[in-house]
Amino acid sequence: MLPQQYSEMTDQQARQLCQQLRVQMIQTVSKTGGHLAASLGVVEILVAVHRVFDLDVDRLVFDVGHQCYAHKLLTGRGSAMNTLRKFGGLSGFPKPHESRADAFIAGHASNSVSVALGMARARTVNKEDYSVLALIGDGALTGGLAFEGLADAGSSGEPLIVILNDNGMSITKSVGGVAAHLSRQRLKPQYLHLKKLYRSVTGKNAVGQAVYKVTHRAKKMVKDAILGYSMFEDMGFTYLGPVDGHDVSYLTRMLRYAKELNCPVLLHVKTVKGKGYTPAERQPDQFHGVGPFDVEKGLAVSKAGGANFSSVFGESMCQLAEEKPELVAITAAMRLGTGLDEFARRYPQRFFDVGIAEGHAVAMTGGLAKQGALPVFAVYSTFLQRGYDMLIHDMALQNLHGILAVDRAGLVGEDGETHHGVFDVGFLSTVPGMQILCPASFAELRAMLRHAVCEMTGPVAIRYPRGGEGQWTQVAGVDGTTVIQEGTDVTLVAYGTMVDQVLQAAQLLEQRGHSVAVVKLNSIRPLDMDPIRRLCEQTGRLIVAEECNDSGCVGRTIISELALAGVPVKAALVNLGDQFVPQGSVAQLREMTGIDGAGICQKAMEVIANG
């Protein structure tokens, strides 16, 4: 069926289409991995949206965007779904370069209403005619940005529709049968006709407008007395719901009504995460982001073997908590992802999940530290970006001892541009007093976390990657700079797990007859330059390899320090450059960007060849 034909579907055809979409999504994600539970939960919402709106013209803004798989299928990308989240394939998130129907890139939470309002206002300024919708989940409403957008959108008068996908958290008071009855009444044609006529008549002159205000206020008082408080209506929205999010026929009629209202509308939709696939309904957290799995059994095809940096962090936190009763852990809706599930179970009074609110989490970390607690905020690098102001104002300004456990630092793989942790090196380095430790092994993570908790003062960030350790498994130290091996031809410098790539490059260079010095940075701020300066005076050549963007990288700081010290050196930087890196496996992306062992070796050979 073509997108333009969705408006012509019968309700029975729409229900059949929903079933077909679920089957295809389950089959696809069982092979590619991806965000399954969230996508299964919004199938009827998206089918209803496509029945009412033309998304080549109308604008649908997703929040986070990991629930967009049915939308991709509905917009003609079904034949490419086997490439989902693969290198060169379809993204797991909305991407305008894939389809005109993808209105906006969506990878982080809570921004959809703000973006949608911007689009609605652009429509008004440009005197154009199209509808604007935002699809936001109850989880994203834990972020303050969502409420900033709602407050402005509700008072703006701009026609737009916010679809609140409520699949778990209670947002408003349960209103039961009375609200359901009122929702049904609103959908009757005679009600809609009468309401539009009433607004038209009362809007013609000042007297009519005054009458409307009085009657509207009286209606609201009665409604509040019966149904309770509605914050969305107080913001200026016409509130509809709650609605069964799996009744595609009813949803379609509600969306048509919302479109007719021509004002800010909030449609509250109740859904089940993982709907239609029993294992996902039973364990929505496990199927939120899932690898390949057996559809019949609902089990992963292969278990990830052994420990990873996140699990090692979680184990270390539990050990430290036994020794330090003032130690507390904070996360922003990433308890499982950051390895803190066991800590939360064992120390529930010392564990705080603040929802998708990283700025709040950083500020709260400052408050905890100011009053004598030992706070550790575990956060993905890509999401820490949203707490930058609080890092400066609420932690560094008073030199408070809060610890940032920066998970997923570096390339993360299949989630792509919106999730790579490649900017934290640059922005953390700008914060006065910030200390940044970079473990390259599990043992170093344990040692550095203990050092940060027990011995350091002021703000500390410990950055580590997704996944497991590589060739380097030792402990070089908890801070400073370590010379792993001496050499006379070229100096290779790296930190974190990029040490593994540099060691591979050193082996390749040695096979070509070159003597290679290898330097490991345990800390990138403060930066111990003495060993680097000594080796560069000896070799005269320098390569700094990093898994971060070029702007603000450590290599530029090192070259600057050497120049200021008057050390002549021929240098080259190996990093991700000035670009957004696409999706793909980490190995593929390192090869593509030239930061793997072979790429570092090649760059070093060029520097050596040039004298």
Secondary structure, DSSP 8 states (H G I E B T S, - for coil): --GGGGGG--HHHHHHHHHHHHHHHHHHHHHH-B-HHHHHHTHHHHHHHHHH--TTTSEEEESS-TT-HHHHHHTT-GGGGGGTTSTTS--SS--TTT-TT--S---SSS-HHHHHHHHHHHHHHTT----EEEEEETTGGGSHHHHHHHHHHHHH---EEEEEEESSS--S---HHHHHHHHHHHTSHHHHHHHHHHHHHHTSSHHHHHHHHHHHHHHHHHHHHHH---HHHHHT-EEEEEEETT-HHHHHHHHHHHHHH-SEEEEEEE--TTTT-HHHHH-TTTTTSB-SEETTTTEESS---S--HHHHHHHHHHHHHHH-TTEEEEESS-TTTTT-HHHHHH-GGGEEE--S-HHHHHHHHHHHHHTT-EEEEEEEHHHHGGGHHHIIIIIGGGT---EEEEES-B---TTGGGT-B-SHHHHHTTSTT-EEE--SSHHHHHHHHHHHHHT--S-EEEE--SS---S--S---SSSEEEEE--SSEEEEEETTHHHHHHHHHHHHHHTT--EEEEEESEEES---HHHHHHHHHHSEEEEE-SS-STT-HHHHHHHHHHHTT---EEEEES--SS---SS-HHHHHHHHT-SHHHHHHHHHHHHHT-
